[in-house]
Amino acid sequence: MVTRETVASEHGSAMAHDSSDARIWAAVGEVADPEVPVLTIADLGVLRDVRREGDEVVVTITPTYSGCPAMDLIRHEVELTLNYLGVEGRVETVLSPAWTTDWMSDAGKAKLVEYGIAPPTGKRAVDGPIPLTLTVRCPLCGSPDTSELSRFGSTSCKSLWRCNACREPFDHFKNL
């Protein structure tokens, strides 16, 4: 079984599993998110598992939220990738545990900034009060002087903000 935890770090450490499994994980992990195309499903943490069941490879994905419209396209792209690799496989969608922005990679968060979207900050609170976001650093000029315009942005997992310094609007990927 190949999971996020067993895949080599971005710095090239050795892998402790079959190289063909690593090849499958790497190829499937490069499937782009259709809503934020600079991110891969590995960057997002949507790719949860790649395992073998007999002669079949099972790829497990978890949507960013249960009604995410991008999941059908992601599933299709993963199936096409498996087919391209000549691998018999299927895709499972798992809703529990629920996806969290804690699963996003640091590289993915950096890609968001480069793309002009403020990444989620901090860790999701498991218990206790829900943290309130008072300000988000502008991904364009870096100013913390920003205002939320709408709790919902271009997709349900983003909110719309405006920088009071450079006056530009931007999306913020919500902490979920």
ABEGO torsion letter per residue (X at the ends): XBBAAABBBAAGBBBABBAAAAAAAAAAAABBBAABAABBAAAAGABABBBBBEABBBBBBBBABAABAAAAAAAAAAAAAAAAAGBBBBBBBBAOBBBBAAABBAAAAAAAAAAGBBBBBEBBBABEBBBBBABBBBAAAGBABBBBABABBABAABBBBBBAAAGBBBBBBBBX
